[in-house]
Amino acid sequence: MQDLNILIVGAGVAGLTCAGLLQRKGFKPVIIEKEPEGKFNTSGYMLGLLPLGGRVLTELDAGEEYFARSIQMEKYEIHKEDGSLNKSFSLDFINDDYGSYRGISRRALIEILLGKIDVSSIYYGTTVNTLRQNDNSVEVTFSDNSRQVFDLVIAADGMHSQIRRQMWKKDEYAYFDTNWGGWVAWLDSEPVNSYKEYWGASSFMGLYPVKNQTGVFLGGPNEVAHEKGLHQFVWEIQSQIRPEYPELHSALEAFLKMEKPYFWEFHDCKTENWQKGNIILLGDSAAGFLPTAGVGASMAMDSASALADELSRTDKNHLDYGLHLYVKRQKSRVENAQKDSRNLARIMFVKSKVIAAVRDYALRFYSLKQLASNINRTMEGA
């Protein structure tokens, strides 16, 4: 079984998780990453990692380091655009029933995953030029014009997957665009065990703590954000916040100090078929997530664990069946969780002040399980 010759494209959360699990099972996958080694993992956003992801880190014997480099989240708060609290949700039903729900930076998570693999198997600054599907293998030409034949290619190269673009037709995958986006800033801070989001009309702000830092997202409709620019957008948000919330004004000040603000557009992607012969999609390449539900990284790690498990129980002659079982096992789980992130986006991202007021009132009668029902079912194994 371990003689499968496997290429993993992408050294992100999904790719590194899969590589680490496969190496523990005796496989020797080759990993390529488009970023040069010196630029790899030099930036990243904040992640909320559900117990689905934490369980995989335990499987990698990385649980202790994970807990040391993250913080447990206790509450999820939704505020109005003036800063006042609208509804507070306890996260005890996750922490008590399933395992610790933790905040961690993407950079820290990647470092943990790198520590659990043979890093000599990673080739940085390398991409795929062409792929040719043979009867039961894939011939790959790399960016340095070298060629190699693999039994399996795992495409874990993200939302805008190069492999998917080469091998899948345009009508086989589709992007869902919220037409919203925004900017991210970091603040040095003491540990706070609450996610705080501020839902306005044509505005959104979120404070997401990790170890010793807080990531702050500020955004709105793309056309509004681009028309006003970051500074004017910040000033208008500040004018709406009550003076008794100075921490929010401080968070917004961080955006005014940014030299090269990057605007992050919110969209996801859904692929009809995850498998093409001996090529399989993993993580965001298969089903990308909006950040609204904070579940993308957890689902990517859960899928990587499922794929590694199925590969450990197959061989070259029955690889197609093993990949079929992986897709059958994960696709509906992932897509159900993706539905929640899309549904939350529709609730969170509204332009009308009237609709925002109705939404804010209605939220008082919702539980977190109702807002994210599919994610709850996913943690239950459904």
Wavefront OBJ file of the C-alpha trace (Angstrom):
o trace
v 0.000 0.000 0.000
v 2.785 2.428 0.922
v 4.397 2.133 -2.527
v 1.918 4.615 -4.011
v 3.859 7.445 -5.629
v 1.960 10.568 -4.530
v 2.343 14.244 -5.435
v 0.739 16.871 -3.191
v 0.370 20.277 -4.838
v 0.236 23.034 -2.220
v 1.805 23.320 1.243
v -1.157 24.967 2.919
v -3.262 23.615 5.775
v -4.837 20.810 3.718
v -1.660 19.754 1.904
v 0.606 19.702 4.961
v -1.995 17.898 7.073
v -2.386 15.210 4.432
v 1.382 14.916 3.979
v 1.983 14.514 7.712
v -0.676 11.828 8.073
v 0.537 9.944 5.000
v 4.136 10.008 6.220
v 3.030 8.568 9.551
v 1.410 5.714 7.624
v 4.620 4.935 5.732
v 4.024 6.871 2.508
v 6.628 9.216 1.021
v 4.658 11.914 -0.798
v 6.362 14.655 -2.778
v 5.079 18.148 -1.904
v 5.456 21.199 -4.126
v 4.724 24.781 -3.104
v 4.621 27.757 -5.484
v 6.010 30.246 -2.931
v 9.814 30.437 -2.538
v 11.012 29.121 0.820
v 11.984 32.588 2.034
v 8.505 33.984 1.366
v 6.516 30.964 2.460
v 4.295 31.430 5.529
v 5.345 35.016 6.153
v 1.747 36.233 6.478
v -1.711 34.890 7.168
v -4.995 35.463 8.865
v -6.678 34.324 12.046
v -8.393 30.953 12.204
v -11.044 29.496 14.432
v -10.316 25.788 14.649
v -13.230 23.551 15.546
v -12.627 20.246 17.360
v -12.660 18.595 13.911
v -9.273 20.184 13.282
v -8.023 19.707 16.828
v -8.667 15.969 16.617
v -6.479 15.745 13.517
v -3.659 17.574 15.305
v -3.969 15.016 18.104
v -3.624 12.311 15.445
v -0.381 14.018 14.378
v 0.869 14.120 18.001
v 0.736 17.910 17.805
v -1.993 18.476 20.392
v 0.280 19.833 23.113
v 1.941 22.401 20.846
v -1.443 23.353 19.389
v -2.849 24.131 22.831
v 0.276 26.104 23.752
v 0.019 28.302 20.635
v -3.731 28.935 20.638
v -6.496 30.038 22.992
v -9.885 28.517 23.743
v -12.862 30.566 22.635
v -15.704 30.842 25.144
v -18.172 33.245 23.549
v -19.330 34.563 20.199
v -20.790 38.060 20.384
v -22.794 39.925 17.767
v -22.871 43.710 18.237
v -24.691 46.489 16.465
v -22.760 48.969 14.373
v -22.721 51.481 17.249
v -20.770 48.987 19.383
v -23.628 47.878 21.669
v -24.109 44.163 22.285
v -27.024 42.562 20.467
v -26.622 38.848 21.331
v -23.994 36.748 23.093
v -23.699 33.045 22.346
v -21.894 30.653 24.659
v -19.556 28.188 22.947
v -19.870 25.706 25.815
v -21.919 23.327 23.683
v -18.828 22.907 21.482
v -16.119 22.977 24.161
v -17.973 20.650 26.541
v -19.516 18.186 24.088
v -16.990 17.931 21.243
v -13.634 19.397 22.279
v -11.885 22.732 22.516
v -12.769 25.421 19.946
v -9.590 27.484 19.620
v -8.257 30.624 17.981
v -4.904 30.364 16.222
v -3.080 32.294 13.532
v -2.686 30.561 10.194
v 1.052 31.150 10.404
v 1.285 29.316 13.742
v -0.809 26.417 12.455
v 1.402 26.018 9.376
v 4.510 26.008 11.598
v 2.983 23.259 13.743
v 2.180 21.166 10.659
v 5.668 21.699 9.211
v 7.097 20.326 12.440
v 5.272 17.035 11.838
v 6.589 16.220 8.367
v 9.884 15.505 6.677
v 10.511 18.982 5.267
v 13.048 17.614 2.776
v 10.045 16.326 0.806
v 8.892 19.919 0.091
v 10.056 21.625 -3.102
v 9.499 25.377 -2.848
v 9.125 27.762 -5.771
v 7.752 24.927 -7.876
v 4.539 24.682 -9.883
v 2.945 22.288 -12.358
v 3.181 23.185 -16.045
v 1.186 20.279 -17.484
v -0.558 17.090 -16.413
v -1.351 14.112 -18.622
v -3.696 11.427 -17.353
v -2.570 7.943 -18.426
v -4.397 4.648 -17.866
v -3.594 4.495 -14.152
v -1.114 7.303 -13.521
v -0.456 11.000 -14.139
v 2.578 12.369 -15.966
v 3.533 15.752 -14.506
v 5.786 18.389 -16.048
v 7.075 20.886 -13.486
v 8.038 24.530 -13.829
v 11.726 23.560 -14.166
v 10.729 21.338 -17.150
v 11.469 18.118 -15.259
v 8.965 15.269 -15.592
v 7.758 12.551 -13.276
v 4.980 9.967 -13.256
v 2.752 9.677 -10.165
v 0.103 7.185 -9.153
v -1.870 10.010 -7.569
v -1.886 13.813 -7.663
v -3.552 15.528 -4.689
v -4.511 19.081 -5.597
v -4.420 21.116 -2.384
v -3.527 24.396 -4.045
v -6.381 26.511 -2.779
v -9.492 28.349 -3.852
v -8.024 29.294 -7.225
v -6.465 25.888 -7.828
v -4.121 25.734 -10.802
v -4.686 21.978 -11.079
v -8.468 22.355 -11.139
v -8.192 25.082 -13.753
v -6.075 22.816 -15.980
v -8.021 19.571 -15.641
v -11.630 20.592 -14.901
v -13.946 22.326 -17.363
v -15.242 25.769 -16.427
v -18.795 24.485 -16.027
v -17.644 21.864 -13.495
v -16.963 24.385 -10.725
v -18.467 27.702 -9.750
v -17.624 30.642 -7.506
v -20.140 32.160 -5.098
v -19.412 35.863 -4.707
v -20.788 37.859 -1.773
v -19.686 41.115 -3.463
v -18.261 42.088 -0.072
v -14.686 42.318 1.068
v -12.358 44.249 3.321
v -9.045 44.689 5.074
v -7.244 42.865 7.912
v -5.096 44.413 10.643
v -3.308 42.917 13.655
v -3.208 44.250 17.216
v -0.965 43.109 20.043
v -3.328 42.192 22.861
v -3.867 40.210 26.018
v -5.752 36.919 25.554
v -9.510 37.445 25.192
v -11.754 34.419 24.879
v -14.514 35.968 22.784
v -15.118 36.502 19.106
v -16.776 39.894 18.598
v -18.504 40.943 15.401
v -20.155 44.266 14.596
v -22.909 43.988 12.020
v -23.999 47.204 10.353
v -25.672 48.261 7.140
v -23.005 48.206 4.403
v -20.341 47.616 7.064
v -18.894 44.770 9.075
v -16.124 44.526 11.658
v -14.837 41.475 13.486
v -12.303 41.020 16.308
v -10.772 37.544 16.346
v -8.209 36.838 19.096
v -5.330 34.387 18.829
v -2.354 33.931 21.158
v -1.112 37.425 22.172
v -2.770 39.106 19.182
v -6.146 40.053 17.809
v -6.945 39.991 14.137
v -9.357 42.718 13.059
v -11.387 42.552 9.871
v -13.123 45.625 8.497
v -15.241 45.506 5.375
v -18.329 46.255 3.372
v -19.730 46.002 -0.157
v -16.899 45.996 -2.687
v -18.163 49.005 -4.620
v -18.565 51.061 -1.431
v -15.149 50.108 -0.058
v -13.366 50.863 -3.325
v -15.228 54.128 -3.872
v -14.507 55.490 -0.396
v -11.090 53.979 0.193
v -9.802 52.616 3.481
v -9.329 55.897 5.377
v -12.734 57.374 4.595
v -14.380 54.029 5.295
v -12.683 53.891 8.719
v -13.703 57.467 9.584
v -17.330 56.776 8.741
v -17.371 53.610 10.872
v -15.762 55.498 13.765
v -18.465 58.157 13.595
v -21.120 55.484 14.219
v -19.455 53.926 17.283
v -20.402 55.214 20.706
v -17.598 56.871 22.724
v -17.983 54.323 25.557
v -16.296 51.700 23.342
v -12.732 53.056 23.063
v -11.286 49.623 22.225
v -13.173 49.700 18.917
v -11.787 53.129 18.050
v -8.282 51.818 18.850
v -8.830 48.819 16.588
v -9.904 51.071 13.733
v -6.872 53.319 14.232
v -4.682 50.346 13.298
v -6.068 50.441 9.754
v -5.085 54.086 9.350
v -1.451 53.142 10.032
v -1.293 50.440 7.344
v 1.175 51.212 4.549
v 0.041 48.662 1.969
v -3.506 47.622 2.825
v -4.636 44.466 1.033
v -8.312 44.197 0.099
v -9.649 40.659 0.550
v -12.734 39.822 -1.537
v -15.133 37.297 -0.015
v -16.048 34.442 -2.312
v -15.964 30.673 -2.230
v -15.949 27.838 -4.751
v -17.813 24.564 -5.187
v -16.671 21.763 -7.501
v -19.143 19.284 -8.949
v -16.749 16.308 -9.074
v -13.712 16.077 -6.811
v -11.989 13.319 -8.792
v -10.634 13.150 -12.317
v -8.930 9.817 -12.872
v -5.849 9.797 -10.666
v -6.232 13.436 -9.617
v -8.152 14.292 -6.445
v -9.097 17.689 -5.031
v -8.557 18.453 -1.348
v -9.475 21.396 0.881
v -10.329 24.708 -0.789
v -9.529 23.196 -4.189
v -12.571 20.955 -3.777
v -14.849 23.300 -1.824
v -13.621 26.705 -0.736
v -15.173 28.446 2.238
v -16.217 31.944 3.083
v -14.666 32.982 6.411
v -18.097 33.779 7.871
v -18.569 30.517 9.782
v -14.906 29.977 10.687
v -14.959 26.366 9.542
v -12.812 26.193 6.382
v -9.509 25.131 7.978
v -11.229 22.561 10.197
v -13.013 20.978 7.234
v -9.790 20.928 5.192
v -7.987 19.051 7.973
v -10.912 16.689 8.461
v -10.913 15.909 4.722
v -7.130 15.405 4.717
v -7.518 12.870 7.520
v -10.271 11.045 5.621
v -8.208 10.928 2.421
v -5.083 9.652 4.199
v -7.195 7.012 5.925
v -8.716 5.748 2.678
v -5.322 5.724 0.928
v -3.840 3.633 3.740
v -6.387 0.914 2.939
v -5.961 0.698 -0.812
v -3.295 -0.154 -3.398
v -2.430 0.822 -6.968
v -4.908 -1.613 -8.462
v -7.814 -0.322 -6.357
v -6.887 3.335 -6.046
v -9.991 4.488 -7.913
v -12.220 2.730 -5.381
v -10.327 4.273 -2.467
v -10.769 7.756 -3.944
v -14.453 7.026 -4.535
v -14.866 6.144 -0.855
v -13.116 9.341 0.203
v -15.449 11.479 -1.906
v -18.504 9.579 -0.695
v -17.343 10.016 2.883
v -16.582 13.752 2.754
v -18.347 15.600 -0.050
v -21.791 15.991 1.512
v -20.271 16.838 4.941
v -18.126 19.580 3.441
v -20.864 21.010 1.234
v -23.358 21.089 4.116
v -20.897 23.121 6.186
v -20.304 25.341 3.159
v -24.055 26.053 3.055
v -23.878 27.430 6.587
v -21.072 29.825 5.693
v -23.096 31.069 2.721
v -26.282 31.418 4.751
v -24.450 33.380 7.437
v -23.007 35.660 4.768
v -26.533 36.486 3.580
v -27.511 37.430 7.134
v -24.327 39.311 7.976
v -23.815 41.243 4.757
v -26.779 43.554 4.150
v -26.851 47.084 2.762
v -30.258 48.412 3.842
v -30.582 50.023 7.278
v -34.184 48.808 7.473
v -33.228 45.209 6.736
v -30.298 45.461 9.158
v -32.661 46.630 11.924
v -35.051 43.741 11.268
v -32.136 41.306 11.247
v -30.730 42.664 14.499
v -34.106 42.221 16.178
v -34.628 38.699 14.822
v -31.151 37.559 15.961
v -32.246 37.831 19.584
v -34.447 34.770 19.095
v -31.842 32.538 17.414
v -29.455 30.084 18.996
v -25.979 29.483 17.557
v -27.017 25.922 16.695
v -29.823 27.345 14.567
v -27.501 29.772 12.789
v -24.987 27.020 12.017
v -27.124 23.896 11.963
v -25.129 22.060 9.290
v -21.819 22.666 11.085
v -23.327 21.196 14.244
v -24.477 18.148 12.249
v -20.996 17.822 10.756
v -19.408 17.648 14.229
v -21.933 14.947 15.035
v -20.621 12.956 12.065
v -23.738 13.417 9.924
l 1 2 3 4 5 6 7 8 9 10 11 12 13 14 15 16 17 18 19 20 21 22 23 24 25 26 27 28 29 30 31 32 33 34 35 36 37 38 39 40 41 42 43 44 45 46 47 48 49 50 51 52 53 54 55 56 57 58 59 60 61 62 63 64 65 66 67 68 69 70 71 72 73 74 75 76 77 78 79 80 81 82 83 84 85 86 87 88 89 90 91 92 93 94 95 96 97 98 99 100 101 102 103 104 105 106 107 108 109 110 111 112 113 114 115 116 117 118 119 120 121 122 123 124 125 126 127 128 129 130 131 132 133 134 135 136 137 138 139 140 141 142 143 144 145 146 147 148 149 150 151 152 153 154 155 156 157 158 159 160 161 162 163 164 165 166 167 168 169 170 171 172 173 174 175 176 177 178 179 180 181 182 183 184 185 186 187 188 189 190 191 192 193 194 195 196 197 198 199 200 201 202 203 204 205 206 207 208 209 210 211 212 213 214 215 216 217 218 219 220 221 222 223 224 225 226 227 228 229 230 231 232 233 234 235 236 237 238 239 240 241 242 243 244 245 246 247 248 249 250 251 252 253 254 255 256 257 258 259 260 261 262 263 264 265 266 267 268 269 270 271 272 273 274 275 276 277 278 279 280 281 282 283 284 285 286 287 288 289 290 291 292 293 294 295 296 297 298 299 300 301 302 303 304 305 306 307 308 309 310 311 312 313 314 315 316 317 318 319 320 321 322 323 324 325 326 327 328 329 330 331 332 333 334 335 336 337 338 339 340 341 342 343 344 345 346 347 348 349 350 351 352 353 354 355 356 357 358 359 360 361 362 363 364 365 366 367 368 369 370 371 372 373 374 375 376 377 378 379 380 381 382
